[in-house]
Amino acid sequence: MKKNYYTIKNCRICGSQNLFDFLDLGVTPLPNEFIRKEDLNKKEAKFPLRVTYCTNCSLVQLKDVVDPEIMFRNYLYIPSSSQTRLAHFKQIAEDTKKRFNLTSTSLVVDIGSNDGSLLNCYKNLEINVVGIDPAENLVKVAKLNGIPTILGYIDKNSVRSVNKIYGKADITLATNVIAHINNLSSLMDSVDQLLKEDGVFIMQFPYLMDLIDKNQFDTLYHEHLSYFCLKPLMYLEKKSKLEIFDIERNDLDGGSIRIFWKKKRSKKYKVEKTKLVKLLEQEELFGLYNKSTYKNFSVRISKLKKELVIYLAKLKNKKKHIVGYGAAAKGNILLNYFNIGVRILDYIVDSTPYKQGLYSPGTHIPIHEESRIYDTKPDYLLLLAWNFKDEILSKNKAFKRLGGHFIIPNPKIEII
């Protein structure tokens, strides 16, 4: 089989070779490569999942980079399956419209626009939109939903298409997509070309401090090449024509951060230096610039693995039925790293129609629609999509009333 990945020797942002390897999650399948029943006996492509820390700029990144064509051409994650995320998107659109005075003549461009869910929120506010996405299946969905979308990656070709057809952007968005991009300098150059002189680039992603603090090891997977705190972005800023002028933290996905960029030559927005310095100080105090923090993280994850596997085995010995909730990528990382398969989980439920009827990568657990819970009445639900815990618990109050229990696997095992 062709080796469709390579191992990095230099940091993606600063180029340093001073990389400290701190976590090895094994050789695993891509977490969004769900399997059809007829393909269960075929050999799955698997790739190393190793995580390293740059001791120079403090970027946490994957040591092995998988060919993006394998991961993104046919993509099975869609944000519209979660009411939590849709509500968050609506808030982003309303906030940016108000803060940056967007009107019916403004243009918002979304990088990695998926099925167009975020852009639809801007469209509902009568703002012009266009998406850029490499997934052929999702671009079709977005267009059917009335969201103009260019098929491709963010590069000079897609930028040229946007500029020619739609003009320059007032706002360029990148929510939960920056981590997927290997060449970050090229990204910044492309965004510079996309934006008007006083345009704003808004990126949002899960924040490294929350990831480490809350044991979110299952967000470490092949699609996510980088895990950011503010310090490495300051290194990126030095090489870019853009600069950071503001930051905001929020609770999405267990803790995310929103970074606001503008062109360096633009004087329209004041750089919030005090806020930026304060966050850098918090990062240093937390230990994000120290190798020992990452060593300790690895030890905690090993401990969590042992504890959860033992707990689930005890339940099975008592003849309890356990079902997984949420065929999320993070759930598939947990299942593969913890070696939890059909001997432990009867099946997995998920609200995404694309995934129903398929099997989980690596562990080959069947995926069904959520209503199956009430047909089979399992004793426990293992929350594999813990980032939507509140939404899932609210949707399944009846399961709780029937005597069922929820298992939250991290940051520590919790039974509800």
C-alpha positions in Angstrom: 0.0 0.0 0.0 1.3 3.5 -0.9 2.6 5.4 2.1 0.2 8.4 2.0 1.8 10.3 4.9 5.2 11.7 5.9 6.9 12.5 9.2 7.9 16.1 9.9 11.3 17.2 11.1 10.6 20.9 11.5 8.0 22.9 13.3 5.2 24.0 11.0 5.4 27.6 12.1 8.9 28.5 13.2 10.9 25.8 11.4 12.7 24.7 14.6 13.9 21.0 14.8 13.7 21.1 18.6 10.6 18.9 18.8 9.6 17.0 21.9 7.5 13.9 21.3 5.1 13.4 24.3 2.2 11.2 23.2 1.8 8.2 20.9 -1.8 7.2 20.3 -0.8 4.2 18.1 -1.4 3.4 14.5 -5.0 4.1 13.8 -7.5 4.5 11.0 -8.7 8.0 10.0 -11.5 8.8 12.6 -14.0 9.9 9.9 -13.4 6.9 7.6 -16.6 5.0 8.4 -17.0 1.6 6.9 -19.7 0.0 4.8 -20.9 -3.5 5.8 -19.6 -5.0 2.6 -16.1 -3.6 3.3 -15.7 -4.9 6.8 -13.3 -7.6 5.8 -11.1 -5.3 3.7 -7.8 -4.0 5.0 -8.2 -0.5 6.5 -5.6 2.2 5.9 -4.0 3.2 9.2 -1.6 5.9 10.1 0.7 6.8 13.1 -0.9 9.3 15.5 2.0 10.9 17.4 2.0 14.3 19.0 5.0 16.6 19.4 5.8 20.0 21.0 8.0 22.7 19.6 10.2 23.9 22.4 11.0 27.1 20.5 7.5 28.5 19.6 5.3 26.2 21.7 3.2 24.8 18.8 1.8 21.4 19.6 1.5 19.4 16.3 1.2 16.0 14.8 4.4 14.3 13.9 2.9 12.5 10.9 1.0 14.3 8.1 -1.6 12.4 6.1 -2.4 13.3 2.5 -5.3 15.7 2.7 -6.9 14.3 -0.4 -7.5 11.1 1.5 -9.2 12.9 4.4 -11.2 15.7 2.9 -12.5 14.8 -0.6 -15.5 12.9 0.8 -16.1 14.2 4.3 -18.8 12.9 6.7 -18.8 15.5 9.4 -21.5 18.1 9.2 -22.1 20.9 11.8 -25.8 21.1 11.1 -26.4 17.9 13.0 -25.8 19.8 16.3 -28.2 22.4 17.7 -25.4 23.6 20.0 -23.1 24.4 17.0 -25.9 25.9 15.0 -26.8 28.2 17.9 -23.1 29.2 18.2 -22.9 29.9 14.4 -26.0 32.2 14.7 -24.3 34.1 17.5 -21.1 34.5 15.5 -23.0 36.0 12.6 -25.0 38.3 14.8 -21.9 39.5 16.7 -19.8 40.1 13.6 -22.6 41.9 11.8 -23.0 44.3 14.8 -19.3 44.8 15.6 -18.1 45.3 12.0 -21.2 47.0 10.6 -21.9 44.5 7.9 -24.6 45.4 5.4 -26.3 43.9 2.3 -23.3 45.0 0.3 -20.8 43.2 2.5 -19.1 39.9 1.6 -18.3 37.1 4.1 -16.1 34.3 2.9 -15.9 31.0 4.9 -12.8 28.8 4.6 -13.7 25.1 5.1 -17.4 26.1 4.8 -18.7 22.5 5.0 -22.4 22.3 4.3 -22.8 26.1 4.5 -24.4 26.1 8.0 -22.4 29.1 9.2 -22.8 31.1 6.0 -26.5 30.4 6.1 -26.6 32.4 9.3 -25.1 35.4 7.5 -27.4 34.9 4.5 -30.4 35.1 6.8 -29.0 38.5 7.9 -29.0 39.6 4.2 -25.3 39.5 3.9 -23.5 38.2 0.7 -21.6 35.0 1.3 -19.4 32.5 -0.5 -17.7 29.3 0.8 -14.5 27.5 0.0 -14.3 23.7 0.7 -12.5 20.7 -0.7 -15.2 18.1 0.1 -17.2 17.4 -3.1 -20.1 15.8 -1.3 -20.5 18.8 1.0 -20.1 21.4 -1.7 -23.1 19.8 -3.4 -25.1 20.0 -0.2 -24.2 23.7 0.4 -25.1 24.6 -3.2 -28.5 22.8 -2.9 -29.0 24.9 0.3 -28.4 28.1 -1.7 -24.9 28.8 -0.4 -22.5 29.6 -3.3 -19.4 27.5 -2.7 -16.1 27.0 -4.6 -14.7 23.5 -4.6 -11.1 23.5 -3.5 -8.6 24.3 -0.8 -7.7 27.8 0.3 -5.0 28.8 -2.2 -4.2 31.3 -4.9 -6.7 29.6 -7.3 -9.7 29.7 -5.0 -8.8 33.2 -3.9 -8.6 34.3 -7.5 -12.0 32.8 -8.2 -13.6 34.6 -5.2 -12.0 37.9 -6.1 -13.1 37.7 -9.7 -16.7 36.6 -9.2 -17.6 38.2 -5.8 -14.9 40.8 -5.1 -12.9 41.3 -1.9 -14.1 40.1 1.5 -15.1 42.3 4.5 -14.9 39.2 6.7 -13.0 36.0 6.1 -13.9 33.2 8.5 -12.1 30.0 9.5 -13.9 28.1 12.3 -12.5 24.7 13.3 -10.4 24.5 10.1 -7.0 26.2 10.9 -5.8 23.0 12.6 -6.4 21.1 9.3 -4.0 23.4 7.3 -0.4 22.4 6.8 1.1 25.4 5.1 0.0 28.3 7.5 2.2 30.9 5.8 0.4 30.2 2.5 -2.9 30.5 4.3 -2.1 33.9 5.6 -1.0 35.1 2.2 -4.2 33.8 0.7 -6.3 35.6 3.4 -4.4 38.8 2.7 -5.4 38.6 -0.9 -9.1 37.8 0.0 -9.6 40.8 2.3 -10.4 44.4 1.6 -7.9 46.9 3.0 -9.9 47.1 6.3 -11.2 43.6 6.2 -11.1 41.2 9.2 -10.0 37.6 9.4 -11.6 35.6 12.2 -10.2 32.2 13.1 -11.6 30.0 15.8 -10.4 26.6 17.1 -10.3 24.5 20.3 -7.8 26.2 22.7 -4.7 24.3 23.7 -4.9 25.3 27.3 -8.4 23.8 27.6 -7.2 20.7 25.8 -4.4 20.0 28.2 -6.4 21.1 31.3 -9.4 19.0 30.5 -7.6 15.8 29.2 -9.1 16.3 25.7 -6.7 13.8 24.2 -9.4 12.5 21.8 -9.3 15.8 19.9 -5.8 14.8 18.8 -6.4 13.2 15.4 -5.1 13.1 11.9 -7.1 15.9 10.5 -5.9 18.2 13.2 -2.3 18.9 12.4 -1.8 21.8 14.9 -3.0 22.7 18.4 -2.7 26.3 19.1 -2.1 28.7 22.0 -1.4 32.3 21.4 2.5 32.2 21.4 3.0 30.3 18.1 0.5 32.6 16.4 2.7 35.5 17.4 5.5 33.8 15.5 3.2 33.3 12.5 2.2 37.0 12.7 5.9 38.1 12.3 6.0 36.3 8.9 2.6 37.6 7.8 1.1 40.7 6.3 -1.7 40.4 9.0 -1.6 41.0 12.7 -3.8 40.0 15.7 -5.8 42.8 17.1 -8.2 41.0 19.5 -9.0 37.6 21.1 -12.1 36.1 22.7 -12.5 32.8 24.5 -15.7 30.7 24.6 -17.0 27.3 25.8 -17.6 25.6 22.5 -16.0 22.2 22.1 -14.8 22.1 25.7 -13.1 25.5 25.3 -12.3 27.5 22.1 -10.6 30.8 21.3 -11.4 33.3 18.6 -8.6 35.3 17.0 -9.2 38.5 15.1 -6.7 39.6 12.5 -6.4 42.7 10.3 -3.9 43.9 7.7 -0.8 45.4 9.4 -1.2 48.6 7.3 -4.9 49.0 8.3 -5.4 51.5 11.2 -9.1 50.9 11.6 -8.9 48.6 14.5 -6.9 49.1 17.7 -4.6 46.3 18.8 -5.7 45.1 22.3 -2.1 44.8 23.5 -3.0 44.5 27.2 -5.4 41.6 26.5 -2.8 39.8 24.4 0.0 40.2 26.9 -2.3 39.0 29.7 -3.2 35.8 27.8 0.5 35.1 27.1 1.2 35.5 30.8 -1.6 33.1 31.6 -0.3 30.5 29.1 3.2 30.7 30.6 1.8 30.4 34.2 -0.3 27.4 33.2 2.8 25.7 31.8 2.1 25.7 28.0 5.7 26.7 27.4 7.2 23.8 29.5 7.9 20.2 28.4 6.9 18.9 31.9 3.2 19.9 31.2 3.1 17.7 28.2 4.8 14.8 30.0 2.2 15.0 32.8 -0.6 15.1 30.2 0.6 11.9 28.7 0.7 10.2 32.1 -2.9 11.3 32.9 -4.2 10.0 29.6 -2.6 6.6 30.3 -4.2 6.5 33.8 -7.6 7.5 32.3 -7.4 4.7 29.7 -6.7 2.1 32.4 -9.5 3.4 34.7 -12.2 3.5 31.9 -11.3 0.1 30.5 -11.5 -1.5 33.9 -14.8 0.2 34.7 -16.5 -0.9 31.4 -15.2 -4.5 31.9 -16.8 -4.6 35.3 -20.1 -3.5 33.9 -20.0 -6.2 31.2 -19.2 -8.8 33.8 -22.4 -7.7 35.5 -24.2 -8.3 32.1 -24.9 -4.6 31.6 -25.6 -3.3 28.1 -23.6 -0.3 27.0 -24.1 1.8 23.9 -21.9 4.6 22.5 -23.5 8.0 21.9 -22.1 10.0 19.0 -20.0 8.6 16.2 -17.7 11.6 16.4 -14.1 11.6 15.3 -13.1 12.2 18.9 -15.1 9.1 19.9 -13.3 7.0 17.4 -9.9 8.1 18.7 -11.0 7.1 22.2 -12.4 3.7 21.1 -9.2 2.8 19.1 -6.7 4.0 21.6 -8.6 2.4 24.5 -9.2 -0.7 22.4 -13.0 -0.6 23.0 -14.9 -2.6 20.5 -18.1 -4.7 20.0 -17.3 -6.8 23.1 -18.0 -3.7 25.2 -20.4 -1.5 23.1 -23.5 -3.1 21.6 -23.7 -0.3 19.0 -23.3 3.5 18.6 -26.0 6.0 17.9 -25.6 9.2 15.9 -27.9 11.9 14.6 -26.0 12.3 11.3 -27.9 10.4 8.5 -24.6 9.9 6.6 -23.1 7.8 9.4 -26.2 5.6 10.1 -25.8 2.1 8.7 -22.1 2.3 8.6 -19.5 1.0 11.1 -16.9 2.8 13.2 -13.4 2.8 11.8 -11.0 0.3 13.4 -13.4 -1.0 16.0 -16.2 -1.9 13.5 -19.1 -1.1 15.9 -22.5 -0.6 14.0 -23.9 2.9 13.9 -27.7 3.4 14.2 -30.1 6.3 14.6 -30.7 7.7 18.1 -34.2 6.2 18.4 -32.7 2.7 18.7 -31.8 3.5 22.3 -35.5 3.4 23.2 -36.1 0.2 21.3 -33.3 -1.8 23.0 -33.1 0.1 26.4 -29.4 -0.2 27.2 -28.3 0.3 30.8 -25.5 2.8 30.0 -24.7 5.4 27.3 -21.0 6.1 26.8 -20.8 9.8 25.6 -18.3 9.8 22.8 -19.4 13.3 21.8 -18.8 14.8 25.2 -18.5 18.3 23.7 -22.3 18.2 23.2 -23.0 16.7 26.7 -25.6 19.3 27.7 -27.5 18.9 24.4 -27.4 15.1 24.6 -28.5 14.9 28.2 -31.4 17.3 27.5 -32.5 15.2 24.5 -32.5 12.0 26.5 -34.2 12.8 29.7 -36.6 9.9 29.0 -33.6 7.5 28.9 -32.7 8.7 32.4 -36.3 8.3 33.6 -36.2 4.7 32.4 -33.3 4.0 34.7 -30.5 4.5 32.2 -27.1 6.1 33.1 -24.7 8.2 31.2 -20.9 7.6 31.3 -18.8 10.8 30.7 -15.3 9.5 29.8 -13.3 12.7 30.4 -11.7 14.9 31.8 -12.4 12.1 34.4 -14.9 9.3 34.5 -18.3 10.6 35.6 -21.6 8.6 35.9 -24.9 10.5 35.6 
